[in-house]
Amino acid sequence: MKRRTLLQSLPAAALLPAGNWLSSQEKAASGQISATVYELRVYHTFEGKLDDLLRRFRDHTMKLFEKHGIRNVAYWTPLDEPLKGRTLFYILAHPSREAATANWTAFRDDPEWIAVRDKSEANGKIVEKVDSTFLTLTDFSPPLH
């Protein structure tokens, strides 16, 4: 399935987390939205590997993201075929696009991440394909609580 078709098939509400998405510091005093960028990531796993990926995120990856300045916003798994059981959707936040680049470099070079990745893939690769799209809130987006 193409990413465009996939994203168009998702209801917009599915991309909104239940919790607080924007912190008060992300709004400038003037009421303008800051340079914060959001990253929508879609991981397509190999058959039977989604549970391994979810375990890796739950036990390690989320903490390592935070260590490197990457804010976890929300995570989802699809309920319907053909994506059910083999896809993870999630959104991250970065202070800026430049920070995102630096954050990802630091994360990928972290010896702790490399060890976690290698251990989790001892029985084979988990992720078949990753889609990443950077997003910014529109000026008409309602505040997220």
C-alpha positions as CSV (number, residue, x, y, z in Angstrom):
1,M,0.0,0.0,0.0
2,K,1.4,3.4,-0.9
3,R,2.0,5.9,1.9
4,R,-0.4,8.5,0.4
5,T,-3.2,5.9,0.2
6,L,-2.4,4.7,3.7
7,L,-2.5,8.2,5.2
8,Q,-5.6,9.2,3.4
9,S,-7.4,6.1,4.8
10,L,-6.7,7.1,8.4
11,P,-9.3,9.2,10.1
12,A,-7.7,12.4,11.3
13,A,-8.7,11.7,14.8
14,A,-6.5,8.7,14.8
15,L,-3.5,10.9,14.7
16,L,-4.4,12.8,17.8
17,P,-3.2,11.5,21.1
18,A,-5.4,11.4,24.2
19,G,-2.9,13.3,26.3
20,N,-1.3,16.7,26.2
21,W,0.5,17.0,22.8
22,L,1.8,20.6,23.0
23,S,3.4,21.9,26.1
24,S,2.8,25.5,27.0
25,Q,6.4,26.4,26.2
26,E,5.8,25.4,22.5
27,K,3.5,28.5,22.1
28,A,5.4,31.8,21.9
29,A,4.3,34.7,24.0
30,S,2.8,36.2,20.9
31,G,0.5,33.2,20.5
32,Q,2.3,32.0,17.5
33,I,3.3,28.3,17.2
34,S,7.0,27.7,17.7
35,A,9.4,26.0,15.3
36,T,8.5,22.6,16.8
37,V,8.3,20.0,14.1
38,Y,6.5,16.7,14.4
39,E,7.6,13.5,12.7
40,L,5.1,10.9,11.7
41,R,6.9,7.6,11.4
42,V,5.4,4.3,10.1
43,Y,7.3,1.1,10.7
44,H,6.4,-1.9,8.5
45,T,7.6,-5.1,10.2
46,F,8.4,-8.4,8.8
47,E,5.8,-11.1,9.3
48,G,5.5,-12.1,13.0
49,K,7.9,-9.3,14.2
50,L,5.5,-6.6,15.5
51,D,5.5,-7.8,19.1
52,D,9.4,-7.8,19.0
53,L,9.3,-4.2,17.8
54,L,6.7,-3.1,20.4
55,R,8.8,-4.7,23.1
56,R,11.9,-2.9,21.9
57,F,10.1,0.5,22.0
58,R,8.4,-0.2,25.3
59,D,11.6,-1.4,27.1
60,H,14.3,0.7,25.4
61,T,13.7,2.9,22.4
62,M,11.3,5.5,24.0
63,K,13.8,6.1,26.8
64,L,16.6,6.5,24.4
65,F,14.6,8.9,22.2
66,E,14.1,11.1,25.3
67,K,17.8,10.9,26.2
68,H,18.6,12.4,22.8
69,G,16.0,15.2,22.8
70,I,13.3,13.4,20.8
71,R,9.9,13.8,22.5
72,N,7.6,10.8,22.3
73,V,4.1,12.1,21.4
74,A,1.9,9.0,20.7
75,Y,2.0,5.5,19.3
76,W,-0.6,3.5,17.5
77,T,-1.1,0.0,15.9
78,P,-3.8,-0.4,13.3
79,L,-7.0,-2.4,14.0
80,D,-7.8,-3.4,10.4
81,E,-6.1,-5.4,7.7
82,P,-3.9,-5.2,5.8
83,L,-1.8,-3.3,8.3
84,K,-3.0,-5.0,11.5
85,G,-0.3,-7.1,13.2
86,R,2.6,-5.7,11.2
87,T,2.6,-1.9,11.4
88,L,3.5,0.7,14.0
89,F,2.5,4.4,13.6
90,Y,4.0,7.0,15.9
91,I,4.7,10.7,16.2
92,L,7.7,12.4,17.7
93,A,8.4,16.1,18.4
94,H,11.7,18.0,17.8
95,P,12.4,21.6,18.7
96,S,13.3,22.3,15.0
97,R,14.2,20.5,11.8
98,E,17.9,21.1,12.5
99,A,17.5,19.6,16.0
100,A,15.7,16.6,14.5
101,T,18.8,15.9,12.3
102,A,21.1,16.2,15.3
103,N,18.8,14.2,17.6
104,W,18.7,11.3,15.1
105,T,22.4,11.3,14.5
106,A,23.1,11.1,18.3
107,F,20.5,8.4,18.7
108,R,21.8,6.2,15.9
109,D,25.4,6.6,17.2
110,D,24.5,5.8,20.8
111,P,26.3,2.5,21.8
112,E,23.3,1.6,24.1
113,W,20.9,1.9,21.1
114,I,23.3,-0.2,18.9
115,A,23.4,-2.9,21.6
116,V,19.6,-2.9,22.0
117,R,19.0,-3.1,18.3
118,D,21.5,-5.9,17.8
119,K,20.1,-7.9,20.6
120,S,16.5,-7.5,19.5
121,E,17.5,-8.6,16.0
122,A,19.4,-11.7,17.1
123,N,16.8,-13.8,15.3
124,G,16.5,-11.6,12.3
125,K,15.6,-8.1,11.2
126,I,12.4,-6.7,12.7
127,V,11.6,-3.7,10.5
128,E,11.2,-4.1,6.7
129,K,10.5,-0.5,5.8
130,V,10.3,2.9,7.6
131,D,8.3,5.9,6.3
132,S,9.1,9.3,7.9
133,T,7.2,12.6,7.3
134,F,8.0,15.9,9.0
135,L,5.0,18.0,9.9
136,T,4.2,21.4,11.3
137,L,0.9,22.6,12.8
138,T,-1.2,24.9,10.7
139,D,-2.1,28.3,11.9
140,F,-5.7,27.1,12.2
141,S,-5.0,24.0,14.2
142,P,-6.9,23.9,17.4
143,P,-4.9,23.7,20.6
144,L,-4.1,20.2,21.6
145,H,-4.8,19.3,25.2
